[in-house]
């Protein structure tokens, strides 16, 4: 074998080894990223999850608002990416406990009975005004001693929570998307999809409750979202008797 042929063969072998090592490294990183995602969402391969669908309070017929449908589609994509399965149930048909499988609950207490139960059990420091009559406090959040009113289409709020009950390692989390309007529910699901890696690094497997502000949804839809505060401690503490301050939409 001449030196030229030998050099060509060695070059091909080296290129093959480099390609194989590169593929193995990328595969390892991809699998590690997937495992972290599965851990954060409580969705190991082939696990079961529950997607609780709310109803559109603006109609007397059983229906889901189109923005809530978009939110459900985004959550379904997250679940599929984790290699898990999903069962979709309506808010008045979810008669079961939590912790056995990951649950995604969409919609405020005015449109989702399941959300009412979760908030009463795990978020005693939060109240939502569900009065259907028009007024400045319609849909307002009270979190601890603070109140957050919405200006529809301009400034609206939504709670994004990851909650676990008990100390068992295998306990699955409940994700809540509790918005003042349907478009804010979609904004929260989109925020979670975009920021789950950062949230996993910060919170790990611990519970958290985030207050998000959706800005100018009439122009930007669910895309412009700001983190107002981490309200975990306040939301999980019993609500004081009367509010002290009030936040109006600017």
N, C-alpha and C positions, 0 to 999 in steps of 0.2 A: 504494500500500500504506500503510495507516494505521500510526501509531506502535505501536499495540497489537499488530497482526498481526506487524509487524517484530520486536518484542521477543519474541513467542512463538516465531517462527522462529529467531531468534538463540539463544534459550534451548534449543530442541530441538537445534540444531546443536552448541552447547557441551556439552550433556548427552551427545550421541552421541560427540563427540570424547573426552570424559572417560571414557566407558564403554570406548571402543576402546583408549585408553591404559592404562586399568586392566587390561583383558584381556591386552594385550601384556606388561605388567609381570608379571602373575601367570604368564603362559605362560613368560616368560623365566626367572623364579625357579624354576618347576617343572622346566624343562628343565635348568637349572644344577644343581639338587638331584639330578635323575636322573643326570646325567653324573658327579657326584661319587660317587654310590652305585655306578654301573657301574664306575668306576675303582677304588674300594675293593675291590669283589668280583671285579674282573677279568672283568666280564661285559658287554662292549659289545653293542649291539643285534644279535640273531640269532646270537650266539656260542654255542658248545657248552660244556657243563659236565658233570661227572661226580659222581654221588651214590653213595657206597660204603656199602652196607647191611651192618650186622653181623648176627650171629645171637644168639639167646637162649641163653646157656650153661646155663640151667637145664633145658633139654629136649634130648633126644637127636635129635629131628627138626629138620630145617631150619625155623626159625621166627624171627620178629622180635618182640621184646618190645613191648607196646602203647605204652609211653612212647617207645621208639625210633621207632615209627611216627608218633607225634605230632611228634617232632623232625624226621623226614623231611618231614612235611607243612609244617612251618614253613619249612624250607629251600626246599622247592619253591615256596612263595609268594614268598620273597625272589627266587629266580631268575626267576620269572614277572614280577615287578615290574620287573626290569631288562630285560625283553624278550628274555631268552636262552632256550636250550633245554637240556634235561637228559636225560642217559642214566643210568639207575639200574642198578647192577650189584651182585652179592653180593660179600662180602669175599674169597671164594676164587676169584673169576672176574676180578678186576681185575689182569690181567697186562699192565701198561703203565707207562711212566715218568710223570713229572709235569713240569709247566711249560708243556705245550702247550695245556691248557685248565684252567679252574678246577675244583678238586676239593673236595668236602665229604665228609669221612671221619668216620663216627659210630661210637662204641663204643671201649672200652678194649682193650688187647692180649689180654685173655682171651676176647674175642668177635669180634675183627677182625684177621685176619692182615695186612691192608693197614696197619693202625695200627702193628703191630709193625715193619713195614719202614720206615715214616715215622719212627718214634721212633728206631730204630737209626741212620738216616741223618742226621736233623736235630736230634734231641733226646738227645744222648748223656749229658746230665746228669740224665735222668729214668729212674727204674725204678718199675715197678708190680708189686706182689706178686699173682701170679695163682694162687697155691696154692688149690685148691678146698677144702682142709680148714679147718674153723672155727678161729678163733684171733684174737688181737688185731691181728695184722698182715695179716689177709686183706684184700686190696684196697688196702692202704696205698700211698701215693705216697712215694717218696724223691726229693727234688729237691735236688741238690747234697748238702749235709750235713744237710738237714732231712728229717724224716719226718712224714707227715700220715696219721693213722689215721682211719677213719670210725666213727661210731656210727650204724648204719643207722636211717634215719627221723628222726634228731635232727641230726647234723652230718655232712655228706658233702662231698667235694671233687671238682672237675672242672677239667681243663685246657682252656682255649680258646686256640687258636693260629692265627695267620695266618703262613704261612711261604712264602718264595720261594727258589728255588735259582738261582744264577747272577746275572749282571749285565745280561742282556738286558732291554730296556725292555718287550718284548712277553711276557715270561715271566708266566704266570698263577700265582696263589697257590694254596696248599693250605690249607684250613681244617680243623683237627682239633678234635673234640669228644670228649675222652677222660675219661670219668667213672667213678667208683667203682661206680655203679649206673645202671640205665637212666634213672631219673628225673632224674639229674644231667646226662645227655646232653641231655635236653629242656630242662633249666634253662639250659644253656650256649647252645643255639640260640635260646632266647627272649631271653637276655641280649644276644646278638649282634643280634637283630632290633630290640631296643629301643635299643641304644646304638651302632649302627654309625656314626652321624654323629659322635658324640663320639670314637669310636675312630679314625675317619678323620682328624679334625682333629689328634689327638694323634700318631698314628703314620704318617699318610700312606700311602705304598706300602711302608713298611718292615715287616719281620717283627716279630711280638710273640708272647709266650707269657704268658697270664694264669692265675693260680691263683684259682679262685672257690670260695666256700663256700656250700653249699646248706643252709639252716637249717630244721629242723623240717618236712621234706618230708611226714611222715606226717599233718600237719595242713594245711600250706600248699601242698603239691604242689611244682611247680617255680618258684613265683613269688617266693620270698624268697631272694635271692642277694646275697652280699657279695663285693667284690673283696678278696682277701687280699693279693696282691702281684703286681707285674710281675716275672716270673721269667725273662725272656728270656735275659739273660746267663748265669745259672746253668744254665738248661736246655740251653743250647747249648755248655756247657763239660763236658768229660769228668768223669764222676762220681768223687769221691774214694773211697779204699779203704773207709772206714767212716763211718757217720753219727755226728754229734756230739750233736744234740739230738733230742727226740721231742715231737711235738705230739699230745696226746690230745684227743678231742672232749669238750667240757664238757657 
